[in-house]
Amino acid sequence: MSVPEVFGWHARQHPDRNAVFDDEDRLTYRELDELSNRLARRLLLEGVSAGDFIGTVTSRSIETVVLWLAILKSGAVYLPIDPLYPPATIAMMLEDAQPRLVVADGEYVRSGIVDSKFCVLDLEQLFAAAHAEADSPVVCASTAASPAYVMFTSGSTGRPKGVLVPHRAIIRLVRDQTYVRFSEREVFLQISALAFDACTWEIWGALLNGGGVAIVRGARLSIPEIGAAIARHGVTSMFFTSALFNAIVDIDIDALEGLEQIMVGGDVVSPQHVAKAMARFPKADFINGYGPTEATTFSVCYR
């Protein structure tokens, strides 16, 4: 099955359940399904074809989640690019991937961080145009083996490499797994950078299991902001880089209050910090996860 097929099943089973939300707006599964159908049709009218790469230069937002789902429904492949990357890095990624078009937040369209040689669409204007399209299901030619997204590695071993990830790899990550609990009752907090593959776990871990994605906008978040978002949205599950987890445990461990599943990884995990957090929250599950981009977020996990 493809990602849109799995998502579509959940949208039919519980259309009125909240799918993605932030402090101001929210979309139910039905609304997310219908809006992404409209946007997928608009992308097809823009000339997008199955297998095309679509660059996305956007911030964390409900709109980005809709866009990614719409790209997959169109049969295309999303390529997340962090707008905070140096211009030379953005230029290298685009030159390497040669996307069919690039969709960017308005501020990034106006700033000109995407070379004018590429076709760039303003995300807000694209949404406005999509409202004229039908919200009925889009026939998607993607299969489990079709590419879903391209994500560049950190470049720690040299030049960053673009990794092509198929639909089945996303589904493998979040469906029928035992390293964490994936269920309809989970709320995942989306705080990872969109060009970091932890966001694959945060977004699709919820939406392919009937759960909710809470979005925290803003480029960089403080520990108090993270703690407040956990409490405000009833977050149950989160991923933290080792450095962020250590900082929270040292500065304000109570920010983790309410979490039931805490994934920590991306670097060596500190046993001392984990032990301190486990003593403070004995009912929470702590999972150490590791995996390179090439293996889709997590390859090995340990409770």
ChimeraX commands (.cxc) that place a marker at each C-alpha (Angstrom):
marker #1 position 0.00,0.00,0.00 radius 0.5
marker #1 position 0.99,3.63,-0.43 radius 0.5
marker #1 position 0.93,6.35,2.23 radius 0.5
marker #1 position -2.26,7.97,0.80 radius 0.5
marker #1 position -4.01,4.58,0.81 radius 0.5
marker #1 position -3.23,3.96,4.49 radius 0.5
marker #1 position -4.19,7.52,5.40 radius 0.5
marker #1 position -7.40,7.25,3.37 radius 0.5
marker #1 position -8.49,4.18,5.30 radius 0.5
marker #1 position -8.21,6.10,8.58 radius 0.5
marker #1 position -9.99,9.11,7.09 radius 0.5
marker #1 position -12.94,6.89,6.23 radius 0.5
marker #1 position -12.95,5.14,9.61 radius 0.5
marker #1 position -12.97,8.27,11.78 radius 0.5
marker #1 position -13.52,11.34,9.60 radius 0.5
marker #1 position -14.31,13.69,12.48 radius 0.5
marker #1 position -11.25,12.96,14.60 radius 0.5
marker #1 position -8.65,15.71,14.81 radius 0.5
marker #1 position -5.74,14.93,12.49 radius 0.5
marker #1 position -3.43,17.97,12.61 radius 0.5
marker #1 position -3.69,21.10,14.72 radius 0.5
marker #1 position -1.84,24.03,16.25 radius 0.5
marker #1 position -2.82,26.76,18.70 radius 0.5
marker #1 position -5.15,28.46,16.23 radius 0.5
marker #1 position -6.41,25.95,13.68 radius 0.5
marker #1 position -7.17,22.28,13.29 radius 0.5
marker #1 position -8.17,19.88,10.56 radius 0.5
marker #1 position -10.13,16.68,11.03 radius 0.5
marker #1 position -9.23,13.59,9.04 radius 0.5
marker #1 position -12.07,14.38,6.62 radius 0.5
marker #1 position -10.93,17.99,6.20 radius 0.5
marker #1 position -7.28,16.98,5.73 radius 0.5
marker #1 position -8.31,14.35,3.19 radius 0.5
marker #1 position -10.50,16.72,1.20 radius 0.5
marker #1 position -8.12,19.69,1.29 radius 0.5
marker #1 position -5.18,17.55,0.20 radius 0.5
marker #1 position -7.35,16.18,-2.65 radius 0.5
marker #1 position -8.00,19.74,-3.85 radius 0.5
marker #1 position -4.32,20.62,-3.60 radius 0.5
marker #1 position -3.25,17.44,-5.39 radius 0.5
marker #1 position -5.57,18.30,-8.29 radius 0.5
marker #1 position -4.07,21.79,-8.42 radius 0.5
marker #1 position -0.55,20.36,-8.53 radius 0.5
marker #1 position -1.56,18.11,-11.43 radius 0.5
marker #1 position -2.90,21.18,-13.26 radius 0.5
marker #1 position 0.49,22.82,-12.67 radius 0.5
marker #1 position 2.03,20.02,-14.70 radius 0.5
marker #1 position 3.13,17.68,-11.92 radius 0.5
marker #1 position 3.45,14.05,-12.99 radius 0.5
marker #1 position 4.06,10.80,-11.13 radius 0.5
marker #1 position 7.66,10.58,-9.92 radius 0.5
marker #1 position 8.37,14.32,-10.20 radius 0.5
marker #1 position 10.38,15.91,-7.40 radius 0.5
marker #1 position 8.62,18.82,-5.67 radius 0.5
marker #1 position 10.83,21.00,-3.50 radius 0.5
marker #1 position 9.17,22.38,-0.36 radius 0.5
marker #1 position 10.76,25.41,1.31 radius 0.5
marker #1 position 8.30,25.81,4.16 radius 0.5
marker #1 position 8.12,26.12,7.92 radius 0.5
marker #1 position 6.42,23.74,10.33 radius 0.5
marker #1 position 2.70,24.26,9.77 radius 0.5
marker #1 position -0.62,22.59,9.10 radius 0.5
marker #1 position -0.26,23.77,5.51 radius 0.5
marker #1 position 3.01,21.88,5.09 radius 0.5
marker #1 position 1.37,18.63,6.22 radius 0.5
marker #1 position -1.46,19.19,3.73 radius 0.5
marker #1 position 1.10,19.94,1.01 radius 0.5
marker #1 position 3.14,16.79,1.64 radius 0.5
marker #1 position 0.04,14.60,1.58 radius 0.5
marker #1 position -1.16,16.32,-1.60 radius 0.5
marker #1 position 2.21,15.76,-3.27 radius 0.5
marker #1 position 2.00,12.06,-2.45 radius 0.5
marker #1 position -1.58,11.89,-3.73 radius 0.5
marker #1 position -0.44,13.44,-7.00 radius 0.5
marker #1 position 2.10,10.63,-7.35 radius 0.5
marker #1 position 5.00,13.03,-6.92 radius 0.5
marker #1 position 7.88,13.08,-4.42 radius 0.5
marker #1 position 8.41,15.78,-1.79 radius 0.5
marker #1 position 11.86,17.25,-1.17 radius 0.5
marker #1 position 12.00,19.17,2.12 radius 0.5
marker #1 position 14.54,21.99,2.19 radius 0.5
marker #1 position 15.17,23.90,5.40 radius 0.5
marker #1 position 14.84,27.64,4.67 radius 0.5
marker #1 position 17.43,28.29,7.40 radius 0.5
marker #1 position 20.12,26.44,5.45 radius 0.5
marker #1 position 22.88,28.62,3.94 radius 0.5
marker #1 position 21.98,29.77,0.42 radius 0.5
marker #1 position 24.83,27.72,-1.03 radius 0.5
marker #1 position 23.45,24.54,0.56 radius 0.5
marker #1 position 19.94,25.23,-0.74 radius 0.5
marker #1 position 21.36,25.88,-4.20 radius 0.5
marker #1 position 23.36,22.63,-4.09 radius 0.5
marker #1 position 20.31,20.55,-3.11 radius 0.5
marker #1 position 18.11,22.05,-5.80 radius 0.5
marker #1 position 20.81,21.69,-8.43 radius 0.5
marker #1 position 21.32,18.07,-7.47 radius 0.5
marker #1 position 17.62,17.12,-7.32 radius 0.5
marker #1 position 16.35,19.26,-10.22 radius 0.5
marker #1 position 12.75,19.45,-8.91 radius 0.5
marker #1 position 9.84,19.87,-11.31 radius 0.5
marker #1 position 8.78,22.85,-9.20 radius 0.5
marker #1 position 9.32,24.34,-5.76 radius 0.5
marker #1 position 6.57,25.33,-3.34 radius 0.5
marker #1 position 7.63,27.90,-0.74 radius 0.5
marker #1 position 6.13,30.03,1.99 radius 0.5
marker #1 position 5.50,33.54,0.71 radius 0.5
marker #1 position 8.34,35.08,2.72 radius 0.5
marker #1 position 10.83,32.69,1.11 radius 0.5
marker #1 position 9.46,33.35,-2.36 radius 0.5
marker #1 position 9.94,37.07,-1.82 radius 0.5
marker #1 position 13.42,36.66,-0.31 radius 0.5
marker #1 position 14.64,34.92,-3.44 radius 0.5
marker #1 position 16.41,32.06,-1.68 radius 0.5
marker #1 position 15.34,29.76,-4.53 radius 0.5
marker #1 position 17.17,30.35,-7.82 radius 0.5
marker #1 position 14.92,31.93,-10.45 radius 0.5
marker #1 position 15.80,29.11,-12.87 radius 0.5
marker #1 position 13.33,26.92,-10.93 radius 0.5
marker #1 position 9.55,27.24,-11.11 radius 0.5
marker #1 position 8.54,28.55,-7.68 radius 0.5
marker #1 position 4.95,28.61,-6.39 radius 0.5
marker #1 position 3.76,30.58,-3.38 radius 0.5
marker #1 position 2.15,28.14,-0.90 radius 0.5
marker #1 position -0.61,30.55,0.13 radius 0.5
marker #1 position -1.50,31.32,-3.48 radius 0.5
marker #1 position -1.44,27.61,-4.31 radius 0.5
marker #1 position -3.93,26.93,-1.50 radius 0.5
marker #1 position -6.17,29.76,-2.73 radius 0.5
marker #1 position -6.20,28.32,-6.24 radius 0.5
marker #1 position -6.85,24.81,-4.93 radius 0.5
marker #1 position -10.17,25.83,-3.38 radius 0.5
marker #1 position -11.66,25.87,-6.87 radius 0.5
marker #1 position -10.83,22.18,-7.35 radius 0.5
marker #1 position -12.97,19.17,-6.46 radius 0.5
marker #1 position -12.38,17.51,-3.09 radius 0.5
marker #1 position -13.22,14.02,-4.34 radius 0.5
marker #1 position -10.54,11.28,-4.13 radius 0.5
marker #1 position -7.59,11.54,-6.49 radius 0.5
marker #1 position -6.56,8.41,-8.35 radius 0.5
marker #1 position -2.96,7.92,-7.27 radius 0.5
marker #1 position -0.67,5.66,-9.26 radius 0.5
marker #1 position 1.84,5.29,-6.43 radius 0.5
marker #1 position 2.58,1.87,-5.02 radius 0.5
marker #1 position 4.50,0.69,-1.97 radius 0.5
marker #1 position 7.67,0.75,-4.06 radius 0.5
marker #1 position 7.15,4.26,-5.44 radius 0.5
marker #1 position 9.38,7.04,-4.09 radius 0.5
marker #1 position 7.69,9.24,-1.47 radius 0.5
marker #1 position 10.33,11.78,-0.46 radius 0.5
marker #1 position 13.94,12.81,-0.98 radius 0.5
marker #1 position 15.91,13.86,2.07 radius 0.5
marker #1 position 19.52,14.97,2.14 radius 0.5
marker #1 position 21.95,13.55,4.68 radius 0.5
marker #1 position 23.81,15.82,7.06 radius 0.5
marker #1 position 27.01,15.54,5.06 radius 0.5
marker #1 position 29.00,14.39,8.08 radius 0.5
marker #1 position 31.02,12.05,5.84 radius 0.5
marker #1 position 31.46,14.61,3.07 radius 0.5
marker #1 position 29.01,16.12,0.59 radius 0.5
marker #1 position 25.32,15.69,1.62 radius 0.5
marker #1 position 23.59,12.96,-0.36 radius 0.5
marker #1 position 19.98,12.88,-1.49 radius 0.5
marker #1 position 18.27,9.72,-0.22 radius 0.5
marker #1 position 15.18,8.48,-2.06 radius 0.5
marker #1 position 12.69,6.94,0.38 radius 0.5
marker #1 position 9.78,4.79,-0.87 radius 0.5
marker #1 position 6.26,4.66,0.53 radius 0.5
marker #1 position 6.86,1.21,2.00 radius 0.5
marker #1 position 9.74,2.53,4.12 radius 0.5
marker #1 position 7.48,5.12,5.78 radius 0.5
marker #1 position 4.87,2.46,6.42 radius 0.5
marker #1 position 7.50,0.07,7.78 radius 0.5
marker #1 position 8.58,2.77,10.24 radius 0.5
marker #1 position 5.17,3.38,11.80 radius 0.5
marker #1 position 2.87,0.43,11.12 radius 0.5
marker #1 position 2.73,-2.89,13.01 radius 0.5
marker #1 position 5.74,-2.00,15.13 radius 0.5
marker #1 position 6.52,-2.75,18.77 radius 0.5
marker #1 position 9.32,-0.31,19.64 radius 0.5
marker #1 position 6.68,2.29,20.55 radius 0.5
marker #1 position 2.91,2.28,20.76 radius 0.5
marker #1 position 1.19,3.61,17.64 radius 0.5
marker #1 position -2.54,4.03,18.12 radius 0.5
marker #1 position -5.53,6.28,17.60 radius 0.5
marker #1 position -5.08,7.83,21.04 radius 0.5
marker #1 position -1.55,9.10,20.47 radius 0.5
marker #1 position -0.71,12.77,19.96 radius 0.5
marker #1 position 2.72,13.43,18.45 radius 0.5
marker #1 position 4.35,16.84,18.83 radius 0.5
marker #1 position 5.99,17.97,15.59 radius 0.5
marker #1 position 9.06,20.00,16.52 radius 0.5
marker #1 position 11.75,18.51,14.28 radius 0.5
marker #1 position 13.12,20.45,11.34 radius 0.5
marker #1 position 11.29,19.38,8.19 radius 0.5
marker #1 position 14.57,18.43,6.49 radius 0.5
marker #1 position 15.40,16.06,9.39 radius 0.5
marker #1 position 13.83,12.64,9.02 radius 0.5
marker #1 position 12.57,12.53,12.61 radius 0.5
marker #1 position 9.63,14.49,11.21 radius 0.5
marker #1 position 8.69,11.36,9.22 radius 0.5
marker #1 position 8.08,9.60,12.55 radius 0.5
marker #1 position 6.26,12.59,14.04 radius 0.5
marker #1 position 3.87,13.20,11.16 radius 0.5
marker #1 position 3.21,9.81,9.60 radius 0.5
marker #1 position 3.44,7.99,12.93 radius 0.5
marker #1 position 0.25,9.80,13.83 radius 0.5
marker #1 position -1.58,10.07,10.51 radius 0.5
marker #1 position -1.08,6.46,9.44 radius 0.5
marker #1 position -2.45,5.21,12.75 radius 0.5
marker #1 position -5.42,7.51,13.35 radius 0.5
marker #1 position -3.63,9.72,15.88 radius 0.5
marker #1 position -3.06,13.47,16.01 radius 0.5
marker #1 position -0.17,15.74,15.02 radius 0.5
marker #1 position 0.29,18.87,17.13 radius 0.5
marker #1 position 2.29,21.51,15.28 radius 0.5
marker #1 position 4.49,24.07,17.01 radius 0.5
marker #1 position 5.32,26.90,14.65 radius 0.5
marker #1 position 8.55,28.85,14.81 radius 0.5
marker #1 position 12.06,28.15,13.61 radius 0.5
marker #1 position 13.64,27.58,17.01 radius 0.5
marker #1 position 11.78,26.61,20.15 radius 0.5
marker #1 position 12.71,27.24,23.76 radius 0.5
marker #1 position 12.37,24.59,26.46 radius 0.5
marker #1 position 9.46,26.48,28.11 radius 0.5
marker #1 position 7.68,26.60,24.74 radius 0.5
marker #1 position 8.10,22.86,24.28 radius 0.5
marker #1 position 6.84,22.11,27.79 radius 0.5
marker #1 position 3.85,24.40,27.35 radius 0.5
marker #1 position 2.95,22.75,24.02 radius 0.5
marker #1 position 3.10,19.26,25.57 radius 0.5
marker #1 position 0.66,20.32,28.27 radius 0.5
marker #1 position -1.59,22.39,26.01 radius 0.5
marker #1 position -2.08,19.73,23.35 radius 0.5
marker #1 position -2.10,16.64,25.54 radius 0.5
marker #1 position 0.97,15.24,23.77 radius 0.5
marker #1 position 1.71,11.57,24.52 radius 0.5
marker #1 position 4.71,10.81,22.28 radius 0.5
marker #1 position 7.80,12.77,21.25 radius 0.5
marker #1 position 11.22,12.42,19.72 radius 0.5
marker #1 position 14.15,14.40,21.14 radius 0.5
marker #1 position 17.68,14.65,19.87 radius 0.5
marker #1 position 20.11,13.59,22.58 radius 0.5
marker #1 position 21.36,17.16,23.03 radius 0.5
marker #1 position 17.85,18.60,23.45 radius 0.5
marker #1 position 16.82,15.83,25.84 radius 0.5
marker #1 position 19.90,16.42,27.99 radius 0.5
marker #1 position 19.24,20.15,28.07 radius 0.5
marker #1 position 15.62,19.67,29.16 radius 0.5
marker #1 position 16.61,17.23,31.90 radius 0.5
marker #1 position 19.26,19.67,33.15 radius 0.5
marker #1 position 17.23,22.89,32.88 radius 0.5
marker #1 position 13.56,21.98,33.39 radius 0.5
marker #1 position 12.80,18.28,33.63 radius 0.5
marker #1 position 9.15,19.04,34.43 radius 0.5
marker #1 position 8.71,20.14,30.82 radius 0.5
marker #1 position 8.40,16.40,30.02 radius 0.5
marker #1 position 5.35,16.05,32.29 radius 0.5
marker #1 position 2.51,14.18,30.59 radius 0.5
marker #1 position 4.59,12.32,28.01 radius 0.5
marker #1 position 4.04,8.57,27.91 radius 0.5
marker #1 position 6.60,7.70,25.23 radius 0.5
marker #1 position 9.93,9.50,24.92 radius 0.5
marker #1 position 12.19,8.66,21.96 radius 0.5
marker #1 position 15.77,9.89,22.26 radius 0.5
marker #1 position 18.46,9.55,19.62 radius 0.5
marker #1 position 20.41,11.13,16.82 radius 0.5
marker #1 position 23.60,10.91,18.88 radius 0.5
marker #1 position 25.00,9.00,21.84 radius 0.5
marker #1 position 22.44,9.00,24.67 radius 0.5
marker #1 position 23.55,9.92,28.17 radius 0.5
marker #1 position 22.73,7.13,30.68 radius 0.5
marker #1 position 22.83,9.66,33.52 radius 0.5
marker #1 position 20.19,11.88,31.94 radius 0.5
marker #1 position 17.97,8.94,31.06 radius 0.5
marker #1 position 18.24,7.59,34.60 radius 0.5
marker #1 position 17.28,10.96,36.06 radius 0.5
marker #1 position 14.26,11.26,33.75 radius 0.5
marker #1 position 13.17,7.65,34.42 radius 0.5
marker #1 position 13.28,8.31,38.16 radius 0.5
marker #1 position 11.18,11.46,37.72 radius 0.5
marker #1 position 8.66,9.80,35.35 radius 0.5
marker #1 position 8.56,6.09,36.26 radius 0.5
marker #1 position 5.42,5.42,34.21 radius 0.5
marker #1 position 6.84,6.77,30.94 radius 0.5
marker #1 position 8.49,4.57,28.34 radius 0.5
marker #1 position 11.98,5.67,27.26 radius 0.5
marker #1 position 13.23,4.41,23.90 radius 0.5
marker #1 position 16.68,4.96,22.40 radius 0.5
marker #1 position 16.35,5.08,18.62 radius 0.5
marker #1 position 19.08,5.15,16.00 radius 0.5
marker #1 position 19.17,5.06,12.24 radius 0.5
marker #1 position 20.69,6.79,9.23 radius 0.5
marker #1 position 18.56,8.69,6.72 radius 0.5
marker #1 position 19.11,5.86,4.25 radius 0.5
marker #1 position 17.21,3.45,6.54 radius 0.5
marker #1 position 14.26,5.81,7.21 radius 0.5
marker #1 position 14.68,7.37,10.65 radius 0.5
marker #1 position 15.11,4.32,12.93 radius 0.5
marker #1 position 16.94,1.08,12.24 radius 0.5
marker #1 position 17.34,-0.13,15.81 radius 0.5
marker #1 position 15.53,0.84,19.00 radius 0.5
marker #1 position 15.88,-0.16,22.65 radius 0.5
marker #1 position 13.60,0.47,25.61 radius 0.5
marker link #1:1,2 radius 0.2
marker link #1:2,3 radius 0.2
marker link #1:3,4 radius 0.2
marker link #1:4,5 radius 0.2
marker link #1:5,6 radius 0.2
marker link #1:6,7 radius 0.2
marker link #1:7,8 radius 0.2
marker link #1:8,9 radius 0.2
marker link #1:9,10 radius 0.2
marker link #1:10,11 radius 0.2
marker link #1:11,12 radius 0.2
marker link #1:12,13 radius 0.2
marker link #1:13,14 radius 0.2
marker link #1:14,15 radius 0.2
marker link #1:15,16 radius 0.2
marker link #1:16,17 radius 0.2
marker link #1:17,18 radius 0.2
marker link #1:18,19 radius 0.2
marker link #1:19,20 radius 0.2
marker link #1:20,21 radius 0.2
marker link #1:21,22 radius 0.2
marker link #1:22,23 radius 0.2
marker link #1:23,24 radius 0.2
marker link #1:24,25 radius 0.2
marker link #1:25,26 radius 0.2
marker link #1:26,27 radius 0.2
marker link #1:27,28 radius 0.2
marker link #1:28,29 radius 0.2
marker link #1:29,30 radius 0.2
marker link #1:30,31 radius 0.2
marker link #1:31,32 radius 0.2
marker link #1:32,33 radius 0.2
marker link #1:33,34 radius 0.2
marker link #1:34,35 radius 0.2
marker link #1:35,36 radius 0.2
marker link #1:36,37 radius 0.2
marker link #1:37,38 radius 0.2
marker link #1:38,39 radius 0.2
marker link #1:39,40 radius 0.2
marker link #1:40,41 radius 0.2
marker link #1:41,42 radius 0.2
marker link #1:42,43 radius 0.2
marker link #1:43,44 radius 0.2
marker link #1:44,45 radius 0.2
marker link #1:45,46 radius 0.2
marker link #1:46,47 radius 0.2
marker link #1:47,48 radius 0.2
marker link #1:48,49 radius 0.2
marker link #1:49,50 radius 0.2
marker link #1:50,51 radius 0.2
marker link #1:51,52 radius 0.2
marker link #1:52,53 radius 0.2
marker link #1:53,54 radius 0.2
marker link #1:54,55 radius 0.2
marker link #1:55,56 radius 0.2
marker link #1:56,57 radius 0.2
marker link #1:57,58 radius 0.2
marker link #1:58,59 radius 0.2
marker link #1:59,60 radius 0.2
marker link #1:60,61 radius 0.2
marker link #1:61,62 radius 0.2
marker link #1:62,63 radius 0.2
marker link #1:63,64 radius 0.2
marker link #1:64,65 radius 0.2
marker link #1:65,66 radius 0.2
marker link #1:66,67 radius 0.2
marker link #1:67,68 radius 0.2
marker link #1:68,69 radius 0.2
marker link #1:69,70 radius 0.2
marker link #1:70,71 radius 0.2
marker link #1:71,72 radius 0.2
marker link #1:72,73 radius 0.2
marker link #1:73,74 radius 0.2
marker link #1:74,75 radius 0.2
marker link #1:75,76 radius 0.2
marker link #1:76,77 radius 0.2
marker link #1:77,78 radius 0.2
marker link #1:78,79 radius 0.2
marker link #1:79,80 radius 0.2
marker link #1:80,81 radius 0.2
marker link #1:81,82 radius 0.2
marker link #1:82,83 radius 0.2
marker link #1:83,84 radius 0.2
marker link #1:84,85 radius 0.2
marker link #1:85,86 radius 0.2
marker link #1:86,87 radius 0.2
marker link #1:87,88 radius 0.2
marker link #1:88,89 radius 0.2
marker link #1:89,90 radius 0.2
marker link #1:90,91 radius 0.2
marker link #1:91,92 radius 0.2
marker link #1:92,93 radius 0.2
marker link #1:93,94 radius 0.2
marker link #1:94,95 radius 0.2
marker link #1:95,96 radius 0.2
marker link #1:96,97 radius 0.2
marker link #1:97,98 radius 0.2
marker link #1:98,99 radius 0.2
marker link #1:99,100 radius 0.2
marker link #1:100,101 radius 0.2
marker link #1:101,102 radius 0.2
marker link #1:102,103 radius 0.2
marker link #1:103,104 radius 0.2
marker link #1:104,105 radius 0.2
marker link #1:105,106 radius 0.2
marker link #1:106,107 radius 0.2
marker link #1:107,108 radius 0.2
marker link #1:108,109 radius 0.2
marker link #1:109,110 radius 0.2
marker link #1:110,111 radius 0.2
marker link #1:111,112 radius 0.2
marker link #1:112,113 radius 0.2
marker link #1:113,114 radius 0.2
marker link #1:114,115 radius 0.2
marker link #1:115,116 radius 0.2
marker link #1:116,117 radius 0.2
marker link #1:117,118 radius 0.2
marker link #1:118,119 radius 0.2
marker link #1:119,120 radius 0.2
marker link #1:120,121 radius 0.2
marker link #1:121,122 radius 0.2
marker link #1:122,123 radius 0.2
marker link #1:123,124 radius 0.2
marker link #1:124,125 radius 0.2
marker link #1:125,126 radius 0.2
marker link #1:126,127 radius 0.2
marker link #1:127,128 radius 0.2
marker link #1:128,129 radius 0.2
marker link #1:129,130 radius 0.2
marker link #1:130,131 radius 0.2
marker link #1:131,132 radius 0.2
marker link #1:132,133 radius 0.2
marker link #1:133,134 radius 0.2
marker link #1:134,135 radius 0.2
marker link #1:135,136 radius 0.2
marker link #1:136,137 radius 0.2
marker link #1:137,138 radius 0.2
marker link #1:138,139 radius 0.2
marker link #1:139,140 radius 0.2
marker link #1:140,141 radius 0.2
marker link #1:141,142 radius 0.2
marker link #1:142,143 radius 0.2
marker link #1:143,144 radius 0.2
marker link #1:144,145 radius 0.2
marker link #1:145,146 radius 0.2
marker link #1:146,147 radius 0.2
marker link #1:147,148 radius 0.2
marker link #1:148,149 radius 0.2
marker link #1:149,150 radius 0.2
marker link #1:150,151 radius 0.2
marker link #1:151,152 radius 0.2
marker link #1:152,153 radius 0.2
marker link #1:153,154 radius 0.2
marker link #1:154,155 radius 0.2
marker link #1:155,156 radius 0.2
marker link #1:156,157 radius 0.2
marker link #1:157,158 radius 0.2
marker link #1:158,159 radius 0.2
marker link #1:159,160 radius 0.2
marker link #1:160,161 radius 0.2
marker link #1:161,162 radius 0.2
marker link #1:162,163 radius 0.2
marker link #1:163,164 radius 0.2
marker link #1:164,165 radius 0.2
marker link #1:165,166 radius 0.2
marker link #1:166,167 radius 0.2
marker link #1:167,168 radius 0.2
marker link #1:168,169 radius 0.2
marker link #1:169,170 radius 0.2
marker link #1:170,171 radius 0.2
marker link #1:171,172 radius 0.2
marker link #1:172,173 radius 0.2
marker link #1:173,174 radius 0.2
marker link #1:174,175 radius 0.2
marker link #1:175,176 radius 0.2
marker link #1:176,177 radius 0.2
marker link #1:177,178 radius 0.2
marker link #1:178,179 radius 0.2
marker link #1:179,180 radius 0.2
marker link #1:180,181 radius 0.2
marker link #1:181,182 radius 0.2
marker link #1:182,183 radius 0.2
marker link #1:183,184 radius 0.2
marker link #1:184,185 radius 0.2
marker link #1:185,186 radius 0.2
marker link #1:186,187 radius 0.2
marker link #1:187,188 radius 0.2
marker link #1:188,189 radius 0.2
marker link #1:189,190 radius 0.2
marker link #1:190,191 radius 0.2
marker link #1:191,192 radius 0.2
marker link #1:192,193 radius 0.2
marker link #1:193,194 radius 0.2
marker link #1:194,195 radius 0.2
marker link #1:195,196 radius 0.2
marker link #1:196,197 radius 0.2
marker link #1:197,198 radius 0.2
marker link #1:198,199 radius 0.2
marker link #1:199,200 radius 0.2
marker link #1:200,201 radius 0.2
marker link #1:201,202 radius 0.2
marker link #1:202,203 radius 0.2
marker link #1:203,204 radius 0.2
marker link #1:204,205 radius 0.2
marker link #1:205,206 radius 0.2
marker link #1:206,207 radius 0.2
marker link #1:207,208 radius 0.2
marker link #1:208,209 radius 0.2
marker link #1:209,210 radius 0.2
marker link #1:210,211 radius 0.2
marker link #1:211,212 radius 0.2
marker link #1:212,213 radius 0.2
marker link #1:213,214 radius 0.2
marker link #1:214,215 radius 0.2
marker link #1:215,216 radius 0.2
marker link #1:216,217 radius 0.2
marker link #1:217,218 radius 0.2
marker link #1:218,219 radius 0.2
marker link #1:219,220 radius 0.2
marker link #1:220,221 radius 0.2
marker link #1:221,222 radius 0.2
marker link #1:222,223 radius 0.2
marker link #1:223,224 radius 0.2
marker link #1:224,225 radius 0.2
marker link #1:225,226 radius 0.2
marker link #1:226,227 radius 0.2
marker link #1:227,228 radius 0.2
marker link #1:228,229 radius 0.2
marker link #1:229,230 radius 0.2
marker link #1:230,231 radius 0.2
marker link #1:231,232 radius 0.2
marker link #1:232,233 radius 0.2
marker link #1:233,234 radius 0.2
marker link #1:234,235 radius 0.2
marker link #1:235,236 radius 0.2
marker link #1:236,237 radius 0.2
marker link #1:237,238 radius 0.2
marker link #1:238,239 radius 0.2
marker link #1:239,240 radius 0.2
marker link #1:240,241 radius 0.2
marker link #1:241,242 radius 0.2
marker link #1:242,243 radius 0.2
marker link #1:243,244 radius 0.2
marker link #1:244,245 radius 0.2
marker link #1:245,246 radius 0.2
marker link #1:246,247 radius 0.2
marker link #1:247,248 radius 0.2
marker link #1:248,249 radius 0.2
marker link #1:249,250 radius 0.2
marker link #1:250,251 radius 0.2
marker link #1:251,252 radius 0.2
marker link #1:252,253 radius 0.2
marker link #1:253,254 radius 0.2
marker link #1:254,255 radius 0.2
marker link #1:255,256 radius 0.2
marker link #1:256,257 radius 0.2
marker link #1:257,258 radius 0.2
marker link #1:258,259 radius 0.2
marker link #1:259,260 radius 0.2
marker link #1:260,261 radius 0.2
marker link #1:261,262 radius 0.2
marker link #1:262,263 radius 0.2
marker link #1:263,264 radius 0.2
marker link #1:264,265 radius 0.2
marker link #1:265,266 radius 0.2
marker link #1:266,267 radius 0.2
marker link #1:267,268 radius 0.2
marker link #1:268,269 radius 0.2
marker link #1:269,270 radius 0.2
marker link #1:270,271 radius 0.2
marker link #1:271,272 radius 0.2
marker link #1:272,273 radius 0.2
marker link #1:273,274 radius 0.2
marker link #1:274,275 radius 0.2
marker link #1:275,276 radius 0.2
marker link #1:276,277 radius 0.2
marker link #1:277,278 radius 0.2
marker link #1:278,279 radius 0.2
marker link #1:279,280 radius 0.2
marker link #1:280,281 radius 0.2
marker link #1:281,282 radius 0.2
marker link #1:282,283 radius 0.2
marker link #1:283,284 radius 0.2
marker link #1:284,285 radius 0.2
marker link #1:285,286 radius 0.2
marker link #1:286,287 radius 0.2
marker link #1:287,288 radius 0.2
marker link #1:288,289 radius 0.2
marker link #1:289,290 radius 0.2
marker link #1:290,291 radius 0.2
marker link #1:291,292 radius 0.2
marker link #1:292,293 radius 0.2
marker link #1:293,294 radius 0.2
marker link #1:294,295 radius 0.2
marker link #1:295,296 radius 0.2
marker link #1:296,297 radius 0.2
marker link #1:297,298 radius 0.2
marker link #1:298,299 radius 0.2
marker link #1:299,300 radius 0.2
marker link #1:300,301 radius 0.2
marker link #1:301,302 radius 0.2
marker link #1:302,303 radius 0.2
view
